[in-house]
Amino acid sequence: WTSTFDEAAHLEHPVARRRLTAAKSLRLEDCTKNAAIKTIASAAVHESAEPGARVLVVCNTIDRARAVHTLLSKELRGTLEPLLLIGRSRQFDREAIVRKVVKLFDADRLPSGDQAILVATQTVEVGIDLDATALVTESTAWDSLVQRIGRVNRRGDRTEASIVVVH
C-alpha cells in the first residue's frame, strides 16, 4: 500500500494549507494511575487560564471523565463551569449539553471571549466539528490520538495551540 495523499495540491488550497500547517505543540505528562485524574484536571486548569480559552479534555473511560469533571467543578467553582459530554446520558440531558458544546466549540462559530472546558470521552473524536484552543488527553491508540489532536486549532487561525498527553 502506498499513500495517495497529494500534499502539494492540498498546500495550494488556502483553507487546506491553514489546517495542514496549524501550529500545535505537544507535551507529555507522565504520572501514576492514581495521580491521573489530578494531573488531567491540573493541566486543564492551567490551559484554561488564557482569555478565550476553550479547552477540550478527553478521557478514555466514562468513570475517569466523570471524576475529572467533578474535580474541575470543585476547583473552578464560581469562575468557570466545565461541561461533561459522555455516551451514557439521558437523551434530554445530552441534547442540552450538545447545544452548549456547539455554541462554545463549533469550528464555524464566531470568535468570542468566552472561556470553556469540555470534559468528554471518545464521543468527540468523530461526528462533531469542534475547534479547541487546547487539548488535554489521556494517552491512547495512535488513530484516536490523531482524531483528538485534529480538534485543536482546527481552522489554523491561532498562532499557537497546546496539547497535553497524560500517560
Salt bridges, closest charged atoms under 4 A:
GLU29 OE2 - ARG27 NE 3.04
GLU50 OE2 - ARG158 NH2 3.07
ASP93 OD2 - ARG90 NE 2.87
ASP108 OD1 - ARG155 NH2 3.04
GLU125 OE2 - ARG148 NE 2.81
ASP129 OD1 - ARG154 NE 2.40
ASP129 OD2 - ARG155 NH2 2.86
GLU138 OE1 - ARG64 NH1 2.37
ASP157 OD1 - ARG18 NE 3.49
